[in-house]
Amino acid sequence: MKNYLDFEKEIKALEQEVDNLKSPFGSEGISEVDTSKIKNTQQEINQKLDEIYSNLNSWQKTQVARHEDRPRSNFYIKKIFSKFTLLSGDRYFGDDKSVIAGFGLIDNKSVLVIGQEKGEDLNSRIQRNFGMMRPEGYRKCIRLMKLADRFKIPVVTFIDTPGAYPGIGAEQRGQASAIANSIECCMSLTVPNISIIIGEGGSGGAIALASSNKVIMLENSIYSVISPEGCASILWRDPSKSLQAAEAMKLTANDLLRLKIIDEIIPEPLGGAHRDPDNIAADIKQSIIKNLKNFENFSKEEIYEHRKSKFLKIGRDQGFSKSSQFDHGGLSYKESSLKKLNSHLNENKYLYGGIGLLIIIGLIALIS
């Protein structure tokens, strides 16, 4: 049974009408199927989908990112990678079912695949803890990323989580430390790592595996430090203000690409990824292959510097660059020409003010 969102009521009614038209059993018994009416209704559905999905606001995109029928990591791993070998356990505590990890082949090349998995039905969602990873999950990922780095195997991660698990057991086993260590491991890799946000990219639970050379988002996915409901509860003490919070947080793919927090957007089929999972899986596969090829001629040092520079540039004009004044290869901040001029004028405002005053006095003297 299909699931529909609040703003898809008209589409639901039209699709139910199509299903009834396709049935040969009418009120008067067996009747001829009206193919022309089915075709016209289907065109109307496509027009409605185009009209609705081309004008989604941030909160509606959040709802699409959380859609029950949206393809999960497990689906993409099966569709995109061949000879996938599942690996389990962190060698300290146990195995975390909310993350799938192992080695597979894409375009006949070995890659480490890590996918946060929410589950497909109630039982699997409970087993997967709704995609909320525990410390042992992050430690498993760290163990495998270090193994991939040792054998020069690229890393591909699928991000889909509302956030790391906040339970007392996770806190007792060092949740914050595990997330920090996972971020550090991602940033220190000397092999290319690519992250694809396929649904929700929530909080440090997502950043722990998305600190990558390339961060890619599906068109209707979201990526933020907190959920819109959580933000509304903190700022307005009112979770019903989720729309205002979602708009202010700039959590959609288009907003984040504009802010240069992500690197690429993969368009989704009309009506969202859940309406054509095979097509979106093929597009993701092509994007992974393309991005991996871009790093083929990079050295280990260049891959590491590329990732470091990418994150240091976020929120800045030109980021940081190597400075010749540091023998140990330190970093210095590169300001834009406009900012340099503005800083210079602020530092010497009294000097230039005095010069300006003298010029004005001189001009008045010449005129008189």
C-alpha positions in Angstrom: 0.0 0.0 0.0 1.3 3.4 -1.0 1.8 6.1 1.6 0.9 9.7 0.9 2.0 13.0 2.5 -0.5 15.7 3.6 0.1 17.8 0.5 -0.5 14.8 -1.8 -4.2 14.3 -1.2 -5.2 15.3 -4.8 -2.6 12.8 -6.1 -3.9 10.1 -3.9 -7.5 10.6 -5.1 -6.4 10.5 -8.8 -4.2 7.4 -8.3 -7.1 5.6 -6.6 -9.3 6.6 -9.6 -6.7 5.1 -12.0 -6.6 1.9 -10.0 -10.4 1.6 -10.2 -10.3 2.3 -14.0 -7.7 -0.5 -14.5 -10.0 -3.0 -12.8 -12.2 -4.8 -15.3 -14.8 -5.5 -12.6 -17.3 -2.6 -12.4 -20.6 -2.1 -10.7 -22.3 -3.9 -13.7 -19.9 -6.9 -13.7 -17.0 -7.3 -16.2 -16.6 -4.3 -18.4 -14.1 -2.9 -20.9 -11.2 -0.9 -19.5 -11.3 2.7 -20.6 -7.6 3.2 -21.7 -8.1 6.7 -22.9 -9.5 7.9 -19.6 -6.6 6.1 -17.8 -4.1 7.9 -20.0 -5.7 11.3 -19.4 -5.9 10.8 -15.6 -2.2 9.7 -15.6 -1.3 12.9 -17.4 -3.2 14.8 -14.8 -1.3 13.0 -12.0 2.0 13.9 -13.7 0.9 17.6 -14.0 -0.1 17.7 -10.3 3.2 16.0 -9.2 5.2 18.6 -11.3 3.2 21.4 -9.9 3.5 20.3 -6.3 7.1 19.1 -6.3 8.5 22.1 -8.1 7.2 24.4 -5.3 8.0 22.4 -2.1 8.9 24.5 0.9 11.6 23.4 3.3 9.2 21.6 5.7 7.6 19.7 2.8 11.0 18.6 1.6 11.7 17.4 5.2 8.6 15.3 5.0 9.7 13.8 1.6 13.1 13.1 3.1 11.4 11.1 5.8 8.9 9.4 3.5 8.1 5.8 4.6 8.5 4.4 1.0 11.8 6.3 0.4 14.6 3.9 -0.7 17.1 3.1 2.1 20.8 2.3 2.2 20.2 -1.4 2.0 18.3 -1.0 -1.3 21.1 1.2 -2.9 23.9 -1.1 -1.7 22.2 -4.1 -3.4 21.5 -2.1 -6.6 24.8 -0.3 -7.0 27.5 -2.7 -5.7 28.4 -6.2 -6.7 29.9 -8.9 -4.5 29.2 -7.0 -1.4 30.7 -8.6 1.7 29.1 -7.6 5.0 31.4 -7.0 8.0 30.3 -6.7 11.6 31.4 -5.7 15.0 33.6 -3.0 16.6 35.9 -5.5 18.4 35.0 -3.8 21.7 31.3 -4.2 22.5 29.2 -5.6 19.7 27.5 -5.0 16.4 25.2 -2.1 15.6 22.4 -3.1 13.2 21.6 0.6 12.4 24.7 0.7 10.1 25.5 -1.6 7.2 29.2 -1.8 6.4 31.4 -3.9 4.1 33.4 -4.1 0.9 32.0 -4.3 -2.6 32.7 -3.6 -6.2 31.6 -0.7 -8.4 32.8 -0.5 -12.0 35.1 -3.4 -11.1 36.8 -1.3 -8.4 36.9 -2.2 -4.7 35.2 0.3 -2.3 34.3 0.3 1.4 30.5 0.9 1.6 28.9 2.3 4.8 25.2 2.9 5.0 23.0 4.2 7.8 19.9 2.0 7.6 16.5 3.0 9.0 14.6 -0.2 8.1 11.7 -0.9 5.7 8.9 -2.0 8.1 8.1 -1.8 11.8 10.1 -4.9 12.8 13.2 -3.9 10.8 13.0 -0.3 12.0 13.1 -1.5 15.6 16.0 -3.8 14.8 17.8 -1.0 13.0 17.0 1.5 15.8 15.4 3.8 13.2 18.9 4.5 11.8 20.2 6.0 15.0 23.7 4.7 15.5 25.2 3.8 18.9 28.9 4.1 19.8 29.7 0.6 18.6 28.4 1.5 15.2 30.8 4.4 14.8 33.6 2.3 16.2 32.8 -0.3 13.6 33.0 2.3 10.8 36.3 3.7 12.2 37.8 0.2 12.2 36.8 -0.4 8.6 37.8 3.0 7.4 41.3 2.5 8.8 41.4 -0.9 7.1 40.3 0.7 3.8 42.9 3.4 4.2 45.7 0.9 4.8 44.8 -1.0 1.5 44.1 2.2 -0.5 40.4 1.5 -1.0 38.0 4.5 -1.4 35.1 4.9 1.0 31.5 5.5 0.1 28.9 6.4 2.8 25.1 6.6 2.6 23.7 9.1 5.1 20.2 8.6 6.4 19.6 9.2 10.1 17.7 11.6 12.4 20.8 11.7 14.6 22.9 9.6 16.8 21.1 7.5 19.5 20.7 9.6 22.6 19.9 6.8 25.1 21.7 6.4 28.4 23.5 3.2 27.3 25.0 5.0 24.4 26.1 7.9 26.6 27.7 5.4 29.1 29.6 3.8 26.3 31.0 7.1 25.0 28.7 8.3 22.3 30.3 11.8 22.0 33.8 10.4 21.9 32.8 7.9 19.2 31.3 10.6 17.0 34.4 12.8 17.4 36.7 10.0 16.6 34.7 9.1 13.5 34.9 12.7 12.2 38.6 12.7 12.9 39.0 9.4 11.1 37.1 10.6 8.0 39.1 13.8 7.9 42.5 12.0 8.2 41.9 9.4 5.4 44.4 9.4 2.5 41.9 7.7 0.2 38.9 9.6 -1.4 35.7 9.4 0.5 32.3 10.2 -0.9 29.1 10.8 1.1 25.6 10.6 -0.4 22.8 12.0 1.8 19.8 9.9 0.7 17.2 11.1 3.2 17.8 12.7 6.6 21.3 14.0 7.4 20.7 14.8 11.1 23.1 16.2 13.6 26.5 14.8 14.5 25.2 11.4 13.7 25.4 12.4 10.0 28.5 14.5 10.2 30.4 11.6 11.7 30.3 9.8 8.4 29.9 12.8 6.0 33.2 14.6 6.6 34.2 13.7 3.0 36.0 14.9 -0.1 32.6 15.1 -1.8 29.3 15.5 -0.1 26.4 14.8 -2.4 22.6 15.2 -1.7 19.5 13.8 -3.3 17.2 16.7 -4.4 14.6 16.1 -1.6 17.0 15.2 1.2 17.9 17.4 4.1 21.2 18.0 6.1 21.2 19.9 9.3 22.6 20.1 12.8 19.2 19.6 14.4 15.7 18.6 13.3 13.2 21.5 12.5 11.0 20.3 15.4 14.0 20.4 17.8 15.0 23.9 16.6 11.4 25.2 16.9 11.2 23.7 20.5 14.4 25.5 21.5 13.8 28.9 19.8 10.0 29.3 20.2 9.1 26.6 22.7 6.6 25.5 20.1 7.2 22.4 17.9 4.3 23.5 15.6 6.6 26.2 14.2 8.6 23.6 12.3 8.0 25.4 8.9 9.6 28.6 10.2 12.5 26.7 11.7 13.0 24.6 8.5 13.1 27.8 6.3 15.5 29.5 8.7 17.9 26.6 9.0 18.7 26.3 5.3 18.6 22.5 5.4 17.6 21.8 1.8 20.0 20.7 -1.0 19.7 23.9 -3.0 20.4 26.1 0.1 23.4 24.0 1.1 24.8 24.0 -2.4 24.5 27.8 -2.5 26.4 27.9 0.9 29.0 25.5 -0.5 28.5 23.0 2.3 27.7 20.3 -0.2 29.3 19.7 -3.7 26.5 18.2 -5.8 22.8 17.6 -6.1 21.3 14.5 -7.8 17.9 15.3 -9.2 15.1 12.9 -8.1 12.3 11.4 -10.3 9.1 13.3 -10.5 7.3 12.9 -7.2 10.4 11.8 -5.2 12.9 9.0 -5.2 10.3 6.5 -3.9 8.4 6.7 -7.2 11.3 5.4 -9.3 13.9 3.8 -7.0 15.7 2.0 -9.8 16.3 5.2 -11.8 17.7 7.1 -8.8 19.9 4.2 -7.9 21.4 4.3 -11.5 22.0 8.1 -11.1 23.7 7.6 -7.8 25.9 4.9 -9.2 27.0 7.2 -12.1 27.7 10.0 -9.7 29.9 7.8 -7.5 31.9 6.5 -10.5 32.4 10.0 -11.9 33.6 11.4 -8.6 35.9 8.4 -7.9 37.5 8.9 -11.4 38.2 12.6 -10.5 40.5 11.4 -7.7 42.3 8.7 -9.7 45.4 10.8 -10.4 45.5 12.4 -6.9 48.3 11.4 -4.5 47.6 10.6 -0.9 48.7 14.1 0.2 46.5 15.8 -2.4 43.4 13.8 -1.4 44.0 14.8 2.3 44.7 18.5 1.4 41.6 18.6 -0.9 39.4 17.5 2.0 41.0 19.8 4.5 40.8 22.8 2.2 37.1 22.0 1.4 36.0 22.2 5.0 38.2 25.2 5.9 36.6 27.1 3.1 33.1 26.7 4.5 31.8 30.1 5.7 34.9 31.9 4.3 35.8 33.6 1.1 38.8 31.7 -0.1 39.7 29.5 2.9 43.2 28.6 4.0 46.3 27.9 2.0 49.8 26.7 2.7 52.0 29.6 3.9 55.6 29.9 2.9 56.5 31.6 6.2 55.9 28.2 8.0 58.7 25.7 7.5 56.5 23.0 8.9 53.8 23.6 6.2 51.3 25.5 8.3 48.2 27.3 7.1 47.4 30.9 6.6 44.1 32.5 5.9 43.5 34.0 2.4 41.3 37.0 2.4 39.5 38.4 -0.7 40.8 41.7 -2.2 37.7 43.5 -1.0 38.1 42.3 2.6 41.8 43.2 2.5 40.9 46.7 1.3 38.2 47.0 4.0 40.6 45.8 6.7 43.3 48.3 5.5 40.9 51.2 5.6 39.6 50.3 9.1 43.1 50.1 10.4 44.2 53.5 8.9 40.9 55.4 9.2 42.4 58.2 11.3 45.3 58.7 8.9 43.1 58.8 5.8 40.6 61.0 7.6 43.3 63.5 8.4 44.6 63.4 4.8 41.0 64.0 3.5 40.6 66.9 5.9 43.8 68.5 4.7 42.7 68.1 1.0 39.3 69.8 1.8 41.0 72.7 3.6 43.4 73.1 0.7 40.6 73.1 -1.9 38.7 75.8 0.2 41.9 77.9 0.3 42.3 77.7 -3.5 38.7 78.6 -4.1 38.8 81.6 -1.8 
